[in-house]
């Protein structure tokens, strides 16, 4: 099990959701 890959996916997903929320609130 590649933990680093999971972490990268989680970070990418978190950034995507965060940016999308910021865009919606503009």
C-alpha positions in Angstrom: 0.0 0.0 0.0 1.5 3.3 -1.1 0.8 5.8 1.6 2.5 8.7 -0.1 0.3 8.2 -3.2 -2.8 8.3 -0.9 -1.6 11.4 0.7 -1.1 13.1 -2.6 -4.6 12.1 -3.7 -6.1 13.5 -0.5 -4.2 16.7 -0.8 -5.3 17.1 -4.5 -8.9 16.4 -3.6 -8.7 18.8 -0.6 -7.3 21.6 -2.8 -9.9 21.0 -5.5 -12.8 21.2 -3.0 -11.2 24.3 -1.3 -10.7 26.2 -4.6 -14.2 25.3 -5.8 -15.7 26.6 -2.5 -13.7 29.8 -2.8 -14.9 30.2 -6.4 -18.5 29.6 -5.4 -18.3 32.2 -2.6 -17.0 34.9 -4.9 
